[in-house]
């Protein structure tokens, strides 16, 4: 019974920490002190250590000798590497899904697109809740596009890459760009333009239509361009100096005030 209780608490700690790392409420590079985490999440030492070990295996947490745990860092180099990895893994899955998908797959894609289209974007509403909802529905749309593919291993790799890209995008592109725009800092226009382009529903609609039409070449070209948008936003954000304004990447509420 005690082992089962610890296991349940470990799972709870793991899910809470993972959520806050992926949404950058726990910022990349931030120290993860057990005493502070106990107070924040209301979980004991053992479940926390086990949860952090699981997150280390997923490369979301880094263990540093004699210094404990920190949130895994992000960088432009890793963002570029992740974009390349996504291209290698996701494009074949997308093409296979287009080939094998039937009416059930088509319905799932259309439904996921509709739900995404109903979400406010971060440009319209930069609150944590709105960004979280858009993130969730954006991921669901891409998952639907790939859902008829059959390679379990490629799908696992794709999920890992998607999680890492999510926090890279949020920390390196989304938060600093919105903060710079809110402060009307010089040079933010190009970064905001890149962000608006990256999250526009029109791009997702074009991908959906090409996929449903089984237009392989167009679908592949659109998805390839789409995968590059995350890096595109960061490059403009970095070039404009917007990253200076990311005081707390996960909380975007200050950017709307």
C-alpha positions in Angstrom: 0.0 0.0 0.0 2.8 2.4 0.9 4.6 1.7 -2.4 1.4 2.3 -4.3 0.9 5.6 -2.5 4.5 6.7 -3.4 4.0 5.7 -7.0 0.8 7.7 -7.2 2.5 10.8 -5.7 5.5 10.3 -8.0 3.2 10.3 -11.0 1.4 13.5 -9.7 4.7 15.2 -9.1 6.0 14.1 -12.5 2.9 15.4 -14.4 3.0 18.8 -12.6 6.7 19.4 -13.1 6.5 18.3 -16.7 3.6 20.7 -17.4 5.4 23.6 -15.8 8.7 22.8 -17.7 7.0 22.5 -21.1 5.1 25.8 -20.6 8.3 27.4 -19.2 6.7 28.4 -16.0 9.8 26.7 -14.7 12.3 28.5 -16.9 15.2 26.7 -18.8 18.3 26.7 -16.6 16.3 27.3 -13.4 17.5 25.4 -10.3 15.1 22.8 -9.0 15.6 22.8 -5.3 13.7 20.0 -3.5 12.8 22.2 -0.5 11.2 24.8 -2.8 9.4 22.2 -4.9 7.9 20.6 -1.8 6.3 23.8 -0.9 5.1 24.6 -4.4 3.7 21.2 -5.3 3.0 19.7 -1.9 4.9 16.5 -2.6 7.5 14.7 -0.4 11.2 14.1 -1.0 11.0 10.6 -2.5 8.2 11.3 -5.1 10.0 14.5 -6.1 13.4 12.7 -6.6 11.8 10.0 -8.6 9.8 12.5 -10.8 13.0 14.5 -11.4 14.9 11.3 -12.4 12.1 10.5 -15.0 12.3 14.0 -16.4 16.1 13.8 -16.6 15.6 10.6 -18.7 13.4 12.7 -21.0 16.1 15.5 -21.2 13.7 18.0 -19.7 15.8 18.1 -16.5 19.6 18.1 -16.0 21.4 16.6 -13.0 24.6 18.5 -12.1 27.1 16.8 -9.8 27.0 18.2 -6.3 24.5 20.9 -7.4 21.2 19.0 -7.8 18.8 19.4 -10.6 18.0 22.2 -13.0 15.6 22.6 -15.9 17.3 21.6 -19.1 18.6 24.7 -21.0 17.5 25.9 -24.4 19.6 27.4 -27.2 19.6 28.4 -30.8 21.8 25.5 -31.7 19.4 23.0 -30.1 16.5 24.7 -31.7 18.1 24.3 -35.1 18.9 20.6 -34.3 15.3 20.0 -33.2 13.9 21.5 -36.4 16.2 19.2 -38.5 15.1 16.2 -36.4 11.5 17.1 -36.8 11.9 17.3 -40.5 13.5 13.8 -40.6 10.8 12.2 -38.4 7.6 14.1 -39.1 7.6 14.4 -42.9 7.7 10.6 -43.5 4.9 10.1 -40.9 2.9 12.8 -42.6 3.2 11.3 -46.0 2.4 7.8 -44.7 -0.6 9.1 -42.9 -1.9 10.8 -46.1 -1.4 7.5 -47.9 -3.2 5.3 -45.4 -5.7 7.6 -43.9 -9.4 7.0 -44.5 -12.6 8.8 -43.6 -11.9 8.5 -39.9 -8.6 10.1 -40.3 -10.1 12.9 -42.5 -12.8 13.6 -39.9 -10.1 13.8 -37.1 -8.0 16.3 -39.1 -11.0 18.5 -39.9 -12.2 18.4 -36.2 -8.8 19.2 -34.9 -8.4 22.1 -37.4 -11.8 23.5 -36.4 -10.8 23.5 -32.7 -7.6 25.2 -33.4 -9.3 27.8 -35.5 -11.6 28.6 -32.5 -8.6 29.4 -30.3 -7.3 32.9 -29.7 -3.7 33.2 -30.6 -1.0 34.6 -28.3 -1.1 37.9 -30.3 -4.8 38.3 -29.5 -4.6 37.1 -25.9 -1.1 36.6 -24.4 -2.4 35.2 -21.1 -1.1 31.8 -19.8 -4.5 30.2 -20.2 -5.0 31.3 -23.8 -1.4 30.3 -24.8 -1.8 26.9 -23.1 -5.1 26.3 -24.9 -3.6 27.2 -28.3 -0.6 25.0 -27.6 -2.8 22.1 -26.7 -5.0 22.4 -29.8 -2.0 23.1 -32.1 -0.4 19.9 -31.0 -3.7 18.0 -31.4 -4.0 19.2 -35.0 -0.5 18.0 -35.9 -1.1 14.8 -34.1 -4.3 14.3 -36.1 -2.4 14.8 -39.4 0.0 12.0 -38.4 -2.6 9.7 -36.8 -2.9 7.2 -39.7 0.8 6.5 -39.7 1.8 3.1 -38.2 5.4 3.5 -36.9 5.3 3.5 -33.1 9.0 4.3 -32.7 8.8 7.3 -35.1 5.7 8.5 -33.2 7.6 8.3 -30.0 10.6 10.3 -31.4 8.1 12.8 -32.8 6.5 13.3 -29.4 9.8 13.9 -27.7 10.9 16.4 -30.4 7.5 18.2 -30.2 7.8 18.7 -26.4 11.3 20.1 -26.7 10.3 22.4 -29.5 7.3 23.6 -27.5 9.4 25.0 -24.7 12.1 26.3 -27.1 9.5 28.3 -29.0 7.8 29.6 -25.9 11.0 30.8 -24.3 13.1 31.9 -27.3 10.4 33.3 -29.5 7.0 33.8 -28.1 7.6 35.4 -24.7 10.3 37.9 -25.7 8.6 38.9 -28.9 5.3 39.7 -27.0 7.2 41.6 -24.3 9.1 43.7 -26.8 5.9 44.5 -28.7 4.1 45.5 -25.5 6.9 47.8 -24.6 7.0 49.3 -28.2 10.7 48.6 -28.4 12.5 49.4 -31.6 12.8 46.5 -34.0 10.0 44.5 -32.6 7.9 44.8 -35.8 9.7 42.1 -37.7 9.6 39.7 -34.7 5.9 40.2 -34.3 5.3 39.8 -38.1 7.2 36.5 -37.9 5.2 35.4 -34.9 1.9 36.2 -36.6 2.9 34.3 -39.6 4.0 31.3 -37.6 0.7 30.9 -35.7 -1.7 32.0 -38.4 -4.6 29.6 -39.0 -4.2 30.1 -42.8 -1.0 28.0 -42.9 -2.7 25.2 -41.0 -5.7 25.4 -43.3 -3.5 25.1 -46.4 -1.7 22.0 -44.8 -5.1 20.4 -44.0 -6.4 21.0 -47.5 -3.3 19.6 -49.2 -3.4 16.6 -47.0 -7.1 15.9 -47.6 -6.6 16.3 -51.3 -3.6 13.8 -51.1 -1.5 16.4 -52.9 1.8 15.0 -51.7 4.2 17.5 -53.1 2.2 20.5 -51.9 1.6 19.0 -48.5 5.3 18.2 -48.1 6.4 21.7 -49.1 3.9 23.3 -46.8 4.9 21.2 -43.8 8.5 21.8 -44.5 8.0 25.5 -44.5 5.8 25.2 -41.3 8.5 23.4 -39.4 10.9 26.3 -40.1 8.6 28.9 -38.6 9.7 28.3 -34.9 13.3 29.1 -35.9 12.2 32.0 -38.0 10.4 33.7 -35.1 13.5 33.3 -32.8 15.9 34.7 -35.4 13.8 37.8 -35.8 13.3 38.0 -32.0 17.0 37.7 -31.4 17.9 40.1 -34.2 15.6 42.8 -32.8 16.9 42.4 -29.3 13.5 41.3 -28.0 15.0 38.5 -25.9 16.1 41.2 -23.3 12.5 41.6 -22.3 11.8 38.0 -21.3 11.8 38.6 -17.6 9.7 35.4 -17.0 9.1 33.4 -20.1 6.2 31.4 -18.9 4.0 34.2 -17.7 3.0 36.3 -20.6 0.4 38.3 -18.7 2.7 41.2 -18.1 3.1 41.5 -21.9 -0.6 42.4 -22.3 -0.7 45.1 -19.6 
